[in-house]
Amino acid sequence: MNVLTKAIDGSRCCKVNVLTKAIDGSRCSKVNVPTKAIDGSRCSKVNVPTKAIDGSRCSKVNVLTKAIDGSRCSKVNVPTKAIDGSRCSKVNVLTKAIDGSRCSKVNVLTKAIDGSRCSKVNVPTKSIDGSRCSKVNVPTKAIDGSRCSKVNVLTKAIDGSRSSIFILEEY
């Protein structure tokens, strides 16, 4: 399937290539989607290999997104969980600062269905000027509540000169 999509101004077309899965799900289909920036000057690319039906392997999603000015692209890698939840999926998200000069990173390990392990979230956030990053570590609670989640939050002073710390434990 080849799909040529229109940019907002209609000046150029993007192309979408879609390889479909085999009926037995033994192989993964691939989706290539070059999307348009608002001004239509360049295209970002999306690669989506889909999961097999039995969920024994994890699909991966690579998404190159556009900054507002279209000058650089951020990247999102999303391996999804298997159906049985025996392994944890990982999400790496490079987000843009307001000025687009640097990227912050978010690592998200999701919980297994049985809640026997805790997922961890590392979120370095951007200050308004993008000069430094604060960090948030969030191990989440198990479903049965037998363990407590801990939140470490480094907040920025207005001038960004020092960071205060908050430790929150739930019982």
C-alpha positions in Angstrom: 0.0 0.0 0.0 1.5 3.3 -1.0 -0.2 6.4 0.2 0.8 9.9 -0.8 -0.6 12.4 1.8 -0.8 16.1 1.4 1.0 18.8 3.4 -1.1 21.5 4.8 -0.2 23.9 2.1 -0.7 21.2 -0.5 2.7 21.9 -2.0 4.3 18.5 -1.6 3.2 14.9 -0.7 4.4 12.5 1.9 4.6 8.8 1.2 3.4 5.9 3.4 4.7 2.3 2.8 2.7 -0.4 4.6 3.8 -4.1 4.6 1.1 -6.2 6.1 1.6 -9.2 8.4 1.4 -12.8 7.3 -1.8 -14.6 8.6 0.2 -16.7 11.1 1.8 -13.6 12.6 5.2 -15.2 12.4 6.7 -12.1 10.8 6.1 -8.5 11.7 4.8 -5.9 9.3 6.6 -2.6 8.9 5.0 0.8 8.5 7.1 3.7 7.1 5.3 7.0 7.5 7.2 10.2 6.5 5.1 13.0 8.0 5.1 16.6 7.1 6.3 19.5 9.1 3.9 22.4 9.4 5.7 24.3 6.7 6.0 21.2 4.6 9.7 21.7 4.2 10.8 18.3 5.5 9.3 15.0 6.5 9.8 13.0 9.8 9.8 9.2 9.6 7.9 6.6 11.6 9.0 2.9 11.6 6.4 0.6 13.2 7.2 -3.2 13.2 4.1 -4.7 14.7 3.9 -7.6 17.3 3.4 -11.2 16.3 0.0 -12.6 17.3 1.4 -14.7 20.2 3.1 -11.7 21.8 6.3 -13.6 22.2 8.3 -10.7 20.8 7.9 -7.0 21.4 7.2 -4.5 18.7 9.3 -1.4 18.4 8.2 2.1 17.4 10.7 4.7 16.2 9.1 8.1 15.9 11.1 11.1 14.7 9.1 14.2 15.6 9.6 17.7 14.3 10.5 20.7 16.4 8.2 23.7 15.9 10.7 25.3 13.5 11.4 22.0 11.8 15.1 22.4 12.3 15.7 19.1 14.3 13.9 15.9 15.2 13.4 14.3 18.6 13.3 10.4 18.8 10.9 8.1 20.5 11.7 4.4 20.9 8.9 2.3 22.2 9.3 -1.5 22.6 5.9 -2.7 23.7 5.2 -5.4 26.4 4.5 -9.0 25.6 0.9 -10.1 26.2 1.8 -12.2 29.3 3.5 -9.2 30.9 6.6 -11.3 31.8 8.9 -8.6 30.6 8.8 -4.9 30.9 8.6 -2.5 28.0 10.9 0.5 27.9 10.1 3.9 26.6 12.9 6.3 25.6 11.5 9.8 24.8 13.8 12.6 23.8 11.7 15.8 24.3 12.5 19.2 23.0 13.3 22.3 25.0 11.1 25.3 24.2 13.9 26.8 22.0 14.7 23.4 20.5 18.3 23.7 21.4 18.7 20.5 23.5 16.7 17.4 24.2 15.7 16.0 27.6 15.3 12.2 28.1 12.6 10.1 29.7 13.1 6.4 30.5 10.0 4.6 31.5 10.1 0.9 32.5 6.5 -0.3 32.8 5.2 -2.8 35.4 4.5 -6.4 34.8 0.8 -7.4 35.0 1.3 -9.3 38.3 2.9 -6.2 39.9 5.7 -8.4 41.3 8.3 -5.8 40.2 8.2 -2.0 40.3 8.7 0.1 37.3 11.1 3.1 37.4 10.6 6.5 35.8 13.6 8.7 35.2 12.6 12.1 34.0 15.2 14.8 33.5 13.1 17.9 32.9 14.1 21.1 31.2 14.3 24.5 32.8 12.6 27.2 30.7 15.9 28.3 29.1 17.0 24.7 28.6 20.3 25.3 30.4 20.0 22.6 33.0 17.8 19.6 33.8 16.1 18.5 37.0 15.5 14.8 37.7 12.5 12.8 38.9 12.9 9.2 40.0 9.6 7.4 40.5 9.6 3.7 41.3 5.9 2.8 41.3 4.0 0.6 43.8 3.1 -3.0 43.3 -0.6 -3.7 42.7 -1.0 -5.3 46.2 0.5 -2.3 47.9 3.0 -4.4 49.8 5.8 -2.0 49.0 6.0 1.8 49.0 6.7 3.9 46.1 9.4 6.6 46.5 9.4 9.9 44.7 12.6 12.0 44.5 12.0 15.4 42.9 14.8 17.9 42.3 13.1 21.2 41.7 14.7 24.3 40.2 15.0 27.7 41.9 13.6 30.4 39.6 17.2 31.5 38.6 18.2 27.8 38.3 21.1 28.3 40.6 20.2 25.6 43.2 17.9 22.6 43.5 15.7 21.6 46.5 14.8 17.9 47.1 11.6 16.3 48.1 11.4 12.6 49.2 7.8 11.3 49.4 7.1 7.7 50.7 3.7 6.3 50.7 2.6 3.7 53.3 
